[in-house]
Each structure stands twice: as structure tokens, then as C-alpha cells.
Amino acid sequence: MLDTLARVHSVDIDKCNLSDYGSRVVPSDDSTKPVTPYVLRQVRTWTKQYRACETQVIPDMDYLIDMLPQLLPPDAESSSTLVHGDYRIDNLIFHPEKPEVVAVLDWELSTLGDPMSDFAYNCIAYFVPPTNPFFRGLLGLSLESLGIPTLEEAVRIYGDRLTAHSSSQAAPTRETVDFYVAFSFFRSCAILQGVYKRSLAGNASAENASQALQGAIQTARIGSDLLRRYQSSFQSVGGTHTPHSIPPPPVISIPSPPPSFASAMSPRAHSLVALLRVFMQERVLPVERELMTYTHSSPNRWTEEHQCLAPLKSEAKKLGLWNLFMPVETDEGKFGAGLSNLEYAPMAELMGQSVFASEIFNCNAPDTGNMEVLARYGTQEQRDVWLTPLLAGDIRSCFAMTEPAVASSDATNMQATVERRGDELVLNGHKWWTSGALHPRCRLAIFMGRHVGDSVARGAHEQHSMVFVPLPTPGVHIIRPLQVMGFEDAPYGHAEMTFSDVRVPVSNLVLGEGRGFEVAQGRLGPGRMHHCFRLLGMAERALQLMCSRVEDRVAFSKPLSAQGTIRNDIALSRLEINQTRLLCLNAAHIMDLYGNKSARGDIALAKIATPRMAKAVVDRAIQAHGGLGLSQDSPLAHLWIWARVLQIADGPDQVHIESVAKSELAGRFRK
């Protein structure tokens, strides 16, 4: 296949009377009129077609349109050749008995141009998985077992064949291939955008045409990643390319814990933090925008996860970046990674820099809290049925506690009921904000309700029980998904649901009758701190985005970074982040040293301070970004919403403030 392509590119244009087949670049001399390179002509042509079909802004495509002409390699198309324009295995006919191409079909896009464009288009398969509905590729497959050369081997083979067939063509370099493959993805995005536009008008022939927009977004993202990688290695200066210092997209980072806390972390924990930071930068953030688009607008968002998540989870598992959340005192390392709360803190902070990250490492709420309940209080049978598949990431779960008819900040108001009838528990109640219940693989709900139907006298905090409810179970009904300020958070969602005479075995009771509050406090302590550290990560990300933005923008004849109000916002944000981090690290350390109950006041302090800080920092970043900060093209709006949500979720601020005041008046913080 590569040999055939090299032969196509070695055709003697003049001898074949093809010199006027298209605009032609020849080795320059004084009499030669300059010709616009093929790639630049193609960028102009496909940009026009893309703009004519554009249905929404795709920032990665805009980047490709702007930067492809600026980053054209200086040796591009030193001499034009015959180019096919659509060279791929589908357009080849092979000999039935020998590994030989006997015909090349579909020449309708052929012209004179840059041979590297053909080679790069043929290499798209190396950058997309076989599950891609538009470009079924090779990413993730064992190429050696399939007898397929690697990309590096393909570059070498094509270069050798080209040199053998033509003395005038230079062999490609691996770095240059990134540029041309980015160009191929740019062209593919424009084509898919056209397919999608035709589907809206009912004129598309492809069965999956309605999904073409997602394909366009994905191909643009891959292309922009490749072009940024190329840009980060080379810069065009005076017609030549030289190494330069333009950084890649901002590297996510968090300050190292202060020495007093860092010394309490094991070398293994420090290594996991470093590994997680790299994984977040190289594997998670590049797909963030694609995940955001999918969860907002894909027709499949409620029925299946995005296809990129499964391979990312598999990779995280292999690297040991899985179930990091489980505190070592809960399971002594049997189920989780054996980390302390303090050791997990910087990892949760790194994950917090993207709202999609925690799931990739199986560290997402409410599953983390539910897994802790099973690990702490579950029987061996309950662990086998639910904890094992939850730890493997095979199923999801939800926690049904909050109710619409009462002030749920006071959980003793709860109206849902648990009644024992023989060997069964009968559950009734109306719940909402049951996060995770809408996920297609949600198989467990932990239901909390007031025990009724017996004569046992119980105190106010001894009247409620928690019950494991397998899903689906007759009587459990989802009324609707709730939106969080317009966000659906698919596929997990936040359900309003009813439990109507739901029957489960008495053995599904958690810990015992009337011990629901005891279980809840054991569940919520670590979970609240997980939220706090993720919020710190959100604030760090927002501050990094703000600093990057104000360096690039000019207003009133000077950079935004030179404006006094902006500099004040940056300084205040750093001050507040660092202050709050110390508060959170201290709470985690006390949990490790003295237990969750002893750290209750410190957890409350952190839970009050962190959402307020994160909301303020993200708000300043939004202000610095202007309209972009409010749009779907930036993660800031989503980060702000989560900061605001966590002033209510896991106990509203007012409840924690009351708890802190009570502890202070009792002198507990001064002991």
C-alpha cells in the first residue's frame, strides 16, 4: 500500500501530459511565477465549505483554520506531484493471491499538489480507535499481532520507497507528519460538518449522518492536539523552523503540600500524585471539551457513556490510578489503594481540575460514599453483590436521602418510611436530587427513611434506617431528571423519584434498625473532604485559566495583566486558595490521626470555607474571560455551578456554621 502510494507520487508529470492537471510548484528560478502551496489552497477551499455549513462554534476547528497557514513547514511541497486526494484502503483493489495492489480507485479529488497530504490522510487510522463510526482506526490495537507497521515504521517505509522511485522527492520526517495529519483531520471535520448540515435538511444519505457533528468535533480536537504538539516543537521564524519556547496548553499543577504535611505522605503517595498529574494533562484534559459537548447534546447521553471513557478507565486501572479514595482505616488496603486521607488530598485536587476526571479513576460521588458504606458496614454477601462490581467500575449507584416536601437540611424531618413486615422491609417515600440514579448501569440505591410500625422508643437520631435497594426493583419509579442551573450532568443525572411499597429482604438493612444517622456520619465525613479538595482543584484551574487569558488580551492600550483590578483579583485568588488548602489539609490530617468523629469541627470549617473560596475565584476568572467565561467553550461556568452547589450539597453552609459555633462555644477548638 505504501509502495503504491510512493509510485503514485513518483509519476513523471510531464511525460504523462499532466503538467496542467493543477497548480504546480516546481524548483524555483527567476522565471517561475510563485504558486500558492497545495495545503494553503486546500485550507481556503475547505474553510469556505465549513463556514457555509457551520451550525455551532467548534473552537478546535477555528484554531486549525487560523494556525495551519501559519505553521506550514518551510519545505512543504518543494515540488508538486500527482496526489490522489482520498488515498485509503477502501479505494484499493488487491490481488486475490499476492500482497499486491492492482488498482487505485476514486480519483475525483486528484490534482497536482503536496504528496505528504496523501500520506498523512492514509495515517489517520493511527489516531482513532476502531469503534469510531466515521474513521474506523487502529488506536489501541496490537499492530504487531495484526502485521501492521507502526506509524514510525510507516514513515520510514514510505520514505524509503519514495527515495527509491524518485530522486526529486525528500523523505518525510516524523515531526512533519503531525502537521499534515492535523491538516487531514481539519479537512475531515469540514466534510463531517457538511454531512451533519445535510442531515438537518433531510438530504443526507448516511445512516449515521445525525451523529456527524460529534464526529466533526472529535476530529477537530484530534487535529488541534496534533497541531499544538507540532507548534510546541517548532516555530516558523524568517522562513525557517527553529526550536522555540511557546508552551503547550497550560499544564495542570497544584502547589506541593507544606513540608509538615508532605512529610506525612509516603513515597508511594508522592509517586501516585506525579503519575496522576501526567495522566490528567495528557489523557483527561484533551477530551474534556468533547465530553462536555457529548453530555450536553448527544441523543445517546442518557443511554451510554462516551466511547473514550472505557479505554481511559482501563488505562488508569493498569497504572494503579484506581479506587484511590478509600481511606486505609476503612479497609486496611483490601479494597482501595491503601492511602490516608492526607495522601489522597492532592490526588482529589488534581481530579477536581476537570468535572469529568473523578469517574475515570472510579473516584466519583456518590459511588465513593456508597462503597465506603459497604466496606465499613456491609455484610460479606452485600459486598459480594454490590461492592465488588462497584470497585471494578462495572455498575454505578445512587443515594436517596433528600426529599422535596420537607427542609432536608434537618434530616430528622424525613418523611420516607421503612416498615418491617415479616422477613421484608417495605419502603415508601418521595426523593429528589438522587444523583447517579439515571445512569444506565445504576444497580444500587441506598435509601434512608424513618422506621415505622413498631413500638420501640427511639431518640430523634435513632429513628432512621438505611436500606440497600437493588435496581431495578418493582415500585421504584424515576419521575424526571433535575437540571442544575441548566446542566443535566448526563448520564448520571439527578433524579426525582418515588418508592411505592418497595419490598426488599430484611438482610438489606445497613448496620441495623435506627442506625441510619450513624451510617450517614461515617459516610459523609470523608466525602465532604473529597468535595473540598476537588473544589481546590477547580479553583487552581480557574486561576491558571485567568492568568493565561489576561496575558493574551489587550484593553485600553495595555495587557489585561497590567491592569490593577486584574492583578488584585489574581493576588486575592492565590491568597484565598492557599489559606483554604491549609484548612483542608489540617482537617484531613486530624481525620488520619484521631478519626472522623474527632475531626468533625475541622471538616465543618473546611466545608464552609472551600465552596465560598472556589466560587469567588471562578467568578473572578469568568470576569476576566468576559463572554467566553459564560459559554460552553470554557469549563468555567460548569466549575462555578459546582462550587455553588456544594454550599448546599452534603449539608448547607448554615448547618455547618451552626456546628462550628456550637463547638467554639464549648471550647472544643481550643483543646
N, C-alpha and C positions, 0 to 999 in steps of 0.2 A: 504493500500500500504506500509506504513512504518512498520506495524506489520509483513507483509510478508517478507520484507527485513530483519527485525530483526530475523525472523525464519530461513531464509537462512544462516545468519551469525552465527546462534547458532547450526547448524548441527554438530553432533559429527563425525569428520573426520575419526577417527579410526574405529568406529563402521560401518561406511558406506564404509570402504575399500578405502578411498580417500587420505590416507597419502602420496602416491606417485603421486598425481594429479598435483603437482607443488612444487617448492621450498618452504620450510616450516620453519617459525620461531616458536620456542617453548620456554617456560620459560627456561632460560639458566642454565646450570650446567657445571661442568668441562669436561664432556664427549661430550658436544654438539659442533659440528662444526659450527662456525659463518656463518649465511646466509645473503646475501645482501637483505635488505628490498625491498619489492614489489615495492614501489614508485620509488626507485632508479633504479631498473631493468627496470621499465616502462619508466623512463626518458631516459635511454640509448637507449632502443629499438625505442621509438618514435623519438628521436633526429636523429638517423640514417636514419629513413624513411623520416623525414622532410628535412634533408640535401640532400638526394637523389632527392627530388622533388623541392627544393628551386629555385624560379625564381627571387626573389629580396630580399634584406635585410629587415627584419621586426625587428626593434630594440627591441620591447617589447618581441618578441619570444626569441631573444638572451638573454635578461635579465632573462626570465623564465628558459632557459636552464642552465644558469650559477648559478642562485640563488636557484632553487628548491632543489638541493642536499645539499646546504649549510644550508638551513633553515628547513630541515626535523625535525619535532618535536621529542624530545628525547624519548617520549613514543610511537612513531609510531610503529604499528604492534607488540605490545608486545606478541601477539600470533596470528598466521595465522588462517584465517577462509576460508571457501568456498566463493569466490567472483564471481559475475555474469559477470562483465566487461562491461555491457551495460544495466544497470537496469534503465528503464524508462517506462512511462505509455504505450508507443506504444508496448512494449513487454509483456504486461499483458493481460490476459483474465479474465473478471469479470463475476460474477454470474448474470444472467439476472434479478433476482428479489431481491437479497440481496447485501449489500455493502461488497462484499467478493471476493478476488482474488482466482480463481480456477486453474489457470495455469500461469507459467512463461516461456516465450519462448526465443529463440535465445541465446543459451548458448555457442556459438562458441568462445567467448573471456574469458570464465570462467577458473579459476585456483585457486590456494591457494594464499592468499595474504592479503592485508590490508583492513578490512571491511569499513573503512572510505572512501576509494576511491569510492565504490558503492554509499554510502550515499551522498557524495559530488556531484557525477555525476547526481544524481537524483535531486540535488538542483540548477542546472544550470538555471532552469526556473526562479528562483527568481531574476536573474541578467540581463535578456534580455527581451526586450519588445515583445508583441505579434506580432508585424509587422516584426520581424527578419525572413528572409526567410529560415534560416537553423536551428534555435532553437527557435521555437515559445514559448515565455515565458510569464511571469506574471508581469513583471515590469510595474508599472503604473496602474495596475488594482486594483479594490476594492476586496481584498481577502476575507474580511468578508462577503460581499454580495454574493460571489461565494461559500462560505462554505469551503474555502481552508485555512489551517493553515499558519501563518506567518513563516518565516524562524526560528525565535527563538522558536516558538511553535513546529515546525518540529524537531528541535534538541532535545527538551525536550521529545517529544513523542517517537522518535526513541530510545533515551537513556533509557527511562522507559521500553519500550518493550524489548530492548536488555538485560537489567538487569533482567527482569522477565524470559526470556527464557534461559539465560546463565549467570552463576555466574563468568565465567572467563573473560568476556569482559567488559571493562570500558566504561562508557557513554562518548560521545563526549562533548567538550566544544565549545562555540560559536567562540572563537578566533582560535581554531584549524581548524574549518570548513573553514575559509578563506584560509588557506594553501591548503587544499585538493580541494576546488573549483578552486583555481588557477591552481592546477595540472590538473584538469578536462578540463579547458579551454586550457591549454598547449596541451593536447592530441587532443582536438577538432581542434586546429589550425593546427596541423600536418596532421590530416585527411583531412581538407578542402584544405590544400596546395596540397595534393596528388590528390584530385578531380580536382583542377584547372590545375595541370600539365597534367593530363589525357585529360582534355578538349582541351588543346593546341595541343595534338596529335590526337584529334578526337575520343578518346576512352572512354569518359565519358558518362554514361547513364542518369544522372540527367539533367533535362531541364535547370536548373539554374547553371550548372557547371561553366559557364564562369564568374559568379559572385562570385565564391568560394574564389577567392583571397581577395576580400573585406571582406568576412566572416572571413577568416583567420586573417586578420589584426585586425578586430574588436574583435574577441575572444582573441587574444593575448593581446590587450590593456586592456580588462576587467580583464584577468588573471593577468597581471603585476600590475594593480592597486590594486587588492586584495592582491597580494603577498607583495607589498610595504606597504600596510596597516598592514599586519601581521608583516613585518620586522620592522616597526616603533614602534610596541608594544613590541616585544620580540627580544632578541639576543641570539644566541647559544654561551655559554661560558663553556668550560670544560664539555660538555655533558649535561648541564642543561640550561634552558631558564630563563633569568632574565631581568627585565626592563632595557632599555638602552636609550641612547641619540642620536642615529642615526636619523637625521631629515628626514621627508618625502621629496618629491620633493620640490625644493625651493618655499617658499611661496611668492606670488607676493605682493609687497608693494610699496608704494611711501611715501616719507617724508611728514609729516603734513605741511600744509601751514604755513608760518611765522605768528606769533601772530597778526600782523597788518591786515593780510588778513583773517586769521581764525576767528577773532572776527566779521568779516562782514558776516560770514556764519551762518545760522540759525541752531538750534539744530537738526531740521528735516534733513537738508542737511548733517550734520555730521553723522547722523544715516544711511542715504542712502549710504554714502561713505563706512561705515563699512559693511553694508549688501552687497553692490556690491563687495567689496573685497573678502568676503567669497564666494559669488556666482561664481566669476571668478576662484577662487582657486579650489573649489570643483566640479563645474559643467562645466565650459568652458574649462579650460586648459586640463583636462583629455581627451577631444575629439578632441583637436587641430590637432594632428597628423593624426587622422582618416579623419578629414575634409580636410586636406591638400592632402592626398592620393586620396580622392574622387574627389576633384576639379581638380586634375591633370590627372587622368587616368580612371575614371569611364565612361563607354559608355553612362551613363544617366546624365552626369554632366550638359548638356545644357538643359535638359528637365524637371528635377525635383531636388528639394533640397534634401540634405542628410536627411535621416529619423530621425536623432537625433535633428534636429533644431526645429521642431514643438513643441515637448514636452518641450524643453528648453525655447522657447519663451512663451509658456503657463505658465510655472513656473515663469518666470521673470515678466509677467503681474500680476500674483497673489501677488507677493511680492512688487509691486509698482515700479519695476525697468523698466519702460516702458515710452517711449517718454520723456526722461529726458532732451533732448537737447533744447526744445522750450523755448526761453527766456521769462521770466514773462512779460516783457514790450510788447512783441508781442501779447500775447493773455490773459494776466491777469489770467493765470492759467486755462483757459477754455479748452484748448486742450492738454497742456503738464503737467509737474509736478510742474509748478509754481516756477522754480528755476531761480536765477540770473545767468549771465554769469560766475561770480566768483564761485558760488556754483557748477555749472556744471563742472568747470575746473578739479578738482581731479577725477571726475567720468569719464570724457573723457580720462584722463590719464590712469586710470585703464583699460578701454576698449582697449586702444592702445597697451596693452601688448600682445594682440593676434589680428591678422588681421581679424579674424572671429567674434570677440566679438561684435562689434557695431551692427551688424544685429540682434543679439539675443535680444537686448534691443530696437530694432526699432530706432536706433540712427545712421544709416549708411547713408553716402553720396552716391548718390546725393539726396536721398529721403528727408533728413533733410532740405536741402535748398529749395527744391520744396514745402515741407509742410509749410515752413516759408513764401514763396511767396503766397501760398493760404491763409494762416492765416492773412497775412498783407494786401494783395491786392485783394484777390478773392471775388467774389460776394457770396451771400448765396447759390445760385444754384450751383456755381462751387465748393464750399466747400462740399456741399451735395454729389456731383457726385464723387469728387476725394479726398478731404481732409479726409473725414470720413473713407473711406476704407484704405487710406494710414496710418492714425493714428492707425487703427486696425491691420495693417500689412497684410491685405488681398490682396493688389496689390502693385506693385512697379512702379517706374517712372524713367525718364531719362531727361537730359538737353542737348539740341542740340545747341551748340554755336560755337565751334571751327571748322575751315574749312581748308582743305588741300591745297587750291590754293593760300592762302594769309598768311602773317605774322599775326597770330591771337593774338600775344601779343599786337597789336594795333587793338582793336576791331572795330575801325571806318573803317578798311579795309574790313569789312564783305561784301560778295557778295550775300549772300542769300537774297531773296526779299519777301516782304509782300505787296500784292496789293489788294485793296478793289474793289470788283465788286458786286454792289448792296448790298444784305444782307450777302454776303460771303466774306471771306478772302481767297486769292489764294496764296499758299506758294510754293516757288521754291528754291532749294539750295542743295549743296553738303556738308555734315558734316562728321566729324570723331571725334574719342575719345568721343563718346556719351556713357558715362558709364551707365550701367544698361539696355540698350536697348535690350539686348539679353535675359534678364530674362524671363522665360515662363509666369510670371504674370505681366510683364510690360504693363501697360494700359494707361500711360500718358507720352507725351513728351512736354517739354516746348521749343518752337522753337523761335530763335531770328533771325531777318532779317531786312534789310533796307526797309523802306516804299517807294514804287514807285507808279507812276500812278496818282499823284495829283499835284497841283500847289502850295502847301503850302511851304513857305520858312522856313527852319529849320536850326539850328546850327548843328555843327558836332556831338554833343552828343544828338541831339533831332531828329535824322533821323531813329532811330531803334525802333522796337516794339517787344514785347514778346507775344506769342500766345500759348494757351493750345491746344494741338493736341491729341485727343483720339486715342488709339492704340488698334487694327489695324484700319487704315484709308486708303482708296484707294490712291495710289500714294506714300506711304511711303515704301521704299524698303531698306532692310539691305543688303549691299554688302558683308561684311565679318566681322568676329571678329578680332580685332587687338591684338597682343601679346605685353605684357610689359616685354621686355627683356626675352622673353621665357615663361612668365606666362600668362595664359589665363584669370584668375580670373573668371572662371565659377562659377555659372550660370549667373552672372551679365554681365560680359564681357565689352568690349569697342568696340562699333560698328562704322564702316564706313557705312554711309547710305545716301540715296538721298531722297529729297522731290520733286516730279514732279507733278505740278498742283494739289497740295493737297488742298482740299476745306473744310473749317470749318466755322461755323457761326461767324458773327462779334462779337457776345457776348462772344466769346472765347478770345478776346483781353484782355491782362493783363493791368489793370490800365488805359490805353488809348493809342492813337496813339503817336508814338515818345517818349514814356517814358520807353523804354527798358533799357537804361543805369541807370536810376533812380532805376528801379526794381533790376537790376543786383548788384548795390552797396549795396542795402538793403539786398540782398540775400547773397553776398559774405563776408561781414564783419564778422558775427558770424561763417560762415562756415570756413573761414580761421583760426579763433582761434580754432575751433574744431580740425582741422588738426594739429595745433601746439601742442595742449595738447595730442592728440593721439601720436604724434611723441615723446613727452617727455616720454610717457609710453613705447614706443618701445625702447628708449634709456635706460630707467631703466631696462627693461627686459634684454637687451643685456649686461648691466653691471653686473647684477646678474648672468647671464649665464657665463660670463667671469670669475668672481670671483670663482664660483663653479668649473669651468673647471681647473683653474690654481692651485687650492688646491689639485686636484686629480692626476695631471700629474707631472712626474719627468723627467728632462732633464739635462744632464751633472752633474749627481750625486746630484741634489738638486731640490726641488719642483719648478715648474714654478713660484709659488707665491713668491719665494725668489729671482727671477731674477730681476735685476734692471730695465731693459726695460719694463718688465711686470708691475712692481709696478708703474712706471712712467705713463704707459697707464691707469692704474686704477685711479690714483690720478687726471690726466688730465680729465678723463671722469667724475668723480664726480664734479670737478670744473665747467666744461662746462655745465653739466646738471643743477646744482643749479643756475648758472648765468642765463641761458636761462629761467628756470622756473620763476624766479623773473620778468624777462622781460614780460613773457606771463601773469602772474597773474596781473601785473600792467596794461596791456592793457585791460584785462577783467574787472578790477575794474573801469577803466575810462569809458568803454562802459556802465557799470551799472550806473555810477554817471552822465555822461554828454551826453551819446548817442553815436551811432556808428560813426556818422559823425565827432564828436569831437575827437574820438579815432583813426581816420584813420591813422595818422602818427605812433602811437604806435602799431597798428595792422601790419603795413608795417614792422616796426622794428622786431616784433616777427616772421613775415612770412619769413624774410630774415635769421634770426639767427637760427631758430629751425631746419629746414631741414639740414643745414650745420652741426650743432652740432650732430644731430641724425646720420647722415651719417658717421661722424668721429668716434663716439662712437661704432656704429655697426661694422664699419670696423676694429677697434681695437679688438673687440670681435671675429670677424671672424679670424683674425690673430692668436689670442690665441688658437682658436679651431683647427687650421690647416685645413686639408681636410674636417673634419666634418662640419666646418662652411660654406663650399661651397655646401654641399649636401642637399638633401631633408630630411635628418634625423634631421635637425636643422632648427628652424624658422629664423635663422639669414639672410640667403640670401634674403628671402622674405621681411624682415624688411628693409634691405639695399636698395632694389629696391624701396620701397615706400618712403623712405627718399629722394632718388634721384628724383623720380617722382615729389615730392612736391617742388622741386626747379623750376618746370615748371608749374604744375597744379595750378589753381586759381591765375594766374599771375606769370610770370617768375621773377627770382631774379632781373634781370636788371631793370624791370619796377618798382619794389618796391624800389630799390636803388635810382632810379631817383626821385621817390616820396619823399623819406626821405631827399635827398639832397635839393630838392625844398623847403620842409618845414623848413629845418635847415637854409637855406639862407634867408627865410622870417621871421626867428626868432620865428616860432610857438612853437618849443620845449622849448623855454626859457621864454614863457609867464606864 
